[in-house]
């Protein structure tokens, strides 16, 4: 378990089971004393989990995945309806219709 620097021994310290990484370059920030990434110089606040990657998805990624899943579900439902209609049309003889 990783305890963020600056909060050691204090009541209400934040604990994270995964590595604390920089949003920009994925550098491991868990053992740093200074609150700046040595790789890309991006600042982070150990008291604000939104300023670093603690093994979770970025805020917009989860929404994009949710939208993509819903679109796939809707596409699957529409494909099922179309397949059912085609099967029904062929089985009732509507597929042999000639004007």
C-alpha positions as CSV (number, residue, x, y, z in Angstrom):
1,X,0.0,0.0,0.0
2,X,1.3,3.4,-0.9
3,X,1.0,6.4,1.4
4,X,1.4,9.7,-0.3
5,X,4.2,12.1,0.9
6,X,3.2,15.0,3.0
7,X,0.4,13.0,4.7
8,X,2.5,10.4,6.6
9,X,1.3,9.8,10.2
10,X,-1.5,12.4,10.0
11,X,-5.0,11.5,10.8
12,X,-7.0,11.0,7.6
13,X,-4.0,10.1,5.4
14,X,-4.9,9.0,1.9
15,X,-3.9,5.4,1.0
16,X,-3.8,4.0,-2.5
17,X,-3.4,0.3,-3.4
18,X,-1.8,1.1,-6.8
19,X,1.2,3.2,-7.8
20,X,0.8,6.9,-7.9
21,X,1.9,8.0,-11.3
22,X,2.2,11.3,-13.3
23,X,-0.7,12.0,-15.6
24,X,1.7,13.1,-18.4
25,X,4.6,10.6,-18.4
26,X,3.4,7.9,-16.0
27,X,6.5,8.4,-13.8
28,X,6.1,6.8,-10.3
29,X,5.5,9.6,-7.9
30,X,4.9,7.6,-4.7
31,X,8.3,8.1,-3.1
32,X,8.9,11.7,-4.0
33,X,9.4,14.5,-1.4
34,X,9.0,17.3,-3.9
35,X,5.5,17.6,-5.4
36,X,6.7,17.9,-9.0
37,X,7.4,15.1,-11.4
38,X,11.2,14.8,-12.1
39,X,10.6,13.4,-15.6
40,X,8.3,16.1,-17.1
41,X,8.1,18.8,-14.3
42,X,4.3,18.5,-13.9
43,X,3.2,19.6,-10.5
44,X,0.9,17.5,-8.4
45,X,-0.8,17.9,-5.0
46,X,-0.7,14.8,-2.8
47,X,-3.9,15.9,-1.1
48,X,-5.8,16.1,-4.4
49,X,-6.2,12.8,-6.2
50,X,-7.3,14.6,-9.4
51,X,-3.7,15.9,-10.0
52,X,-2.1,12.5,-10.4
53,X,-2.9,9.0,-11.7
54,X,-3.6,6.6,-8.9
55,X,-4.5,3.6,-11.1
56,X,-7.9,4.9,-12.2
57,X,-9.1,6.1,-15.5
58,X,-8.9,9.8,-16.5
59,X,-12.2,11.6,-15.9
60,X,-13.3,11.8,-19.6
61,X,-12.3,8.2,-20.4
62,X,-14.9,6.5,-18.3
63,X,-17.7,8.6,-19.9
64,X,-16.4,7.8,-23.4
65,X,-16.3,4.1,-22.6
66,X,-19.9,4.3,-21.2
67,X,-21.1,6.0,-24.4
68,X,-19.3,3.4,-26.6
69,X,-20.8,0.5,-24.7
70,X,-24.3,2.0,-25.0
71,X,-23.8,2.6,-28.7
72,X,-22.7,-1.1,-29.1
73,X,-25.8,-2.2,-27.2
74,X,-28.1,-0.2,-29.4
75,X,-26.3,-1.4,-32.5
76,X,-26.7,-5.0,-31.3
77,X,-30.4,-4.5,-30.6
78,X,-31.0,-2.9,-34.1
79,X,-29.0,-5.8,-35.7
80,X,-31.2,-8.3,-33.9
81,X,-34.4,-6.5,-35.0
82,X,-33.1,-6.4,-38.6
83,X,-32.1,-10.1,-38.6
84,X,-35.5,-11.0,-37.2
85,X,-37.3,-9.0,-39.9
86,X,-35.2,-10.6,-42.6
87,X,-35.9,-14.1,-41.3
88,X,-39.6,-13.3,-41.0
89,X,-39.7,-11.8,-44.5
90,X,-37.9,-14.8,-46.0
91,X,-40.0,-17.4,-44.1
92,X,-43.4,-15.8,-45.1
93,X,-42.5,-15.5,-48.8
94,X,-42.1,-11.7,-48.9
95,X,-38.5,-12.2,-50.1
96,X,-39.9,-13.6,-53.5
97,X,-41.9,-10.5,-54.2
98,X,-41.6,-9.2,-57.8
99,X,-43.4,-6.1,-59.0
